[in-house]
Amino acid sequence: MPPISKLGYLVPQFPGQTHIFFWREILKIEEAGVEVCLFSTRPPPPGLISHAWSQAAMERTEYLASTSVPSLLATLLRLPLAELLRDGLGRDFWRDVLISLPAARRLAQQCRARGIPHVHAHSCGRAALIAALAHRLYGISYSISLHGALEDYGPGQRFKWRGAKFAAVITEALLADIRPKLGDALPDRVVIQPMGVDTDRLRRDAPYEPPRQGETLRLFTCARLHMVKGHQDVLQAVRMMLDQGIDVQLEIAGEDDAGGGGFHTVLDEKIAELGLSGHVTLLGAVPEEVVRDKLLAAHIFVLASWHEPLGVAYMEAMSCGVPTIGTDAGGVHELISDGQDGVLVPPKSPEALVGAIKALAEDPETCRRLSAAGRQTVVDRFGAGRGAETLIREASRDL
């Protein structure tokens, strides 16, 4: 039995469409004998609840969002005003504080009632602020994970990080970027801990088969529907290949943050504009079983992100032995070594995508080599159990 027996686990709007990583990590923590107490800000929009385990996860999650005025008033007198004013925080941060104070009080009450010694916030947004306030006001021990660019997670980052027992950052590139921005607010203990995948579940039962000459080329993408994921560039690449006489089908799994009423509609219009209705299918938010089946049926996985901190979707494809094309953007190069276990192309370049896809489609031996090498990279370095081990080890220190 590890030194820590219970761990609070805070994820915003859990369980959303991209939260399979968190669920895998939760299961690995529990396999290690630690009870996971789930917290979240609020449930996700209905259109983003897609997994077979989603309902079970929601039933065991304590949702912290509250508009209780008495709870807000009870916390205001405890605010560390000197620290907040020293950081010179603006109006947006003070708004976030007022929204988060009742949730911080509720989190602290739950931790005390349930004997939870530590909470890990898998976010540097409002969830991290809730944990930081629970620490400042009530002494709750917490830590945080950074999954993307610091600027994407709102104001008050020094306040959020300063009180953390430790922090996990998914890539070396992100850590190098935040050091000068956070300065002495960076915790003494910072670990590099990428996301991970269940390599036992995401694997092939039969060898990978590259596309045969004259066969329809099957491409698959899995990512949130957002402009920065580069879906529009892949659509343009599909149009260019069709114009060159290449028969290609593309399926895209994922939904926009509005549950289908946002960037999804932009892509629908783009598909119609390019005449791709018979060649491109938007699958929406689908369960992990469907993602796995689509990966195993694909000849090539392609995700053309303009910026990507690392990329769980790449890991899933590589774990399933699908030759993977990504962009040399953000921290992707810390996962994919171009030409060794995958292919990297410049972002925002449909022409480069076409060249990479055609090169693989015409080279069965390279496809087979990348299939095996990509799988090995993920098995060696990106298993879901690694994150669980890190959280248990770091949360247990100094107890």
DADA-V872425 format. One record per backbone hydrogen bond with DSSP energy under -0.5 kcal/mol. NH is the residue of the N-H (numbers start at 1). CO is the residue of the C=O. If there is no record, write none. Layout:
nh={NH/NH}
co={CO/CO}
This chain:
nh={2/7/8/9/10/11/11/14/19/21/23/24/25/26/27/28/29/30/31/32/33/34/35/37/37/38/38/39/40/48/49/50/54/57/58/59/60/60/61/62/63/64/65/72/73/74/75/75/76/77/78/79/81/84/85/86/87/88/89/94/95/96/97/98/99/100/101/102/104/105/106/107/108/109/110/111/112/113/114/115/116/117/119/120/121/121/122/122/123/129/130/131/132/133/134/135/136/137/138/139/140/143/144/145/146/147/152/153/154/160/161/162/163/164/165/167/168/169/170/175/176/177/178/179/180/182/183/185/186/190/191/193/193/197/199/202/203/210/215/217/218/219/219/220/221/223/225/226/229/230/231/233/234/235/236/237/238/239/240/241/242/243/244/245/246/247/248/249/250/251/252/253/253/254/259/265/266/267/268/269/270/271/272/273/274/275/276/279/280/281/283/283/284/284/286/290/291/292/293/294/295/296/297/298/298/299/300/301/302/303/306/307/315/316/317/318/319/320/321/322/323/323/325/326/328/329/331/332/332/334/335/336/337/338/339/340/341/342/343/345/349/353/354/355/356/357/358/359/360/361/362/363/367/368/369/370/371/372/373/374/375/376/377/378/379/380/381/382/384/386/387/387/388/389/390/391/392/393/394/395/396/397/399}
co={32/35/118/37/120/9/39/11/16/18/19/20/21/22/23/24/25/26/27/28/30/29/5/7/35/36/60/9/62/45/46/48/51/53/54/55/56/57/58/38/61/40/41/68/69/70/71/72/72/73/75/76/79/80/81/82/83/85/84/90/91/92/93/94/95/96/97/98/100/101/102/103/104/105/106/107/108/109/110/111/111/115/141/8/119/143/10/120/121/125/126/127/128/129/130/131/132/133/134/135/134/119/166/121/168/145/149/150/151/156/157/158/159/161/142/189/144/191/146/171/172/173/174/175/176/178/179/182/183/188/167/169/191/382/197/198/201/208/212/247/216/217/249/300/251/253/255/224/226/227/226/230/230/231/232/233/234/235/236/237/238/239/240/242/241/245/246/217/279/219/281/221/251/284/256/262/262/263/264/265/266/267/268/269/270/272/271/276/276/250/252/281/252/254/284/287/287/288/289/290/291/292/293/294/295/218/218/323/220/325/228/228/311/312/313/314/315/316/318/317/299/321/301/343/345/327/308/308/329/331/332/332/335/336/342/337/337/337/324/326/346/349/350/351/352/353/354/355/356/357/358/360/363/364/365/366/367/368/369/370/371/372/373/374/375/376/377/378/197/383/383/384/384/385/386/387/388/389/390/391/392/393/396}
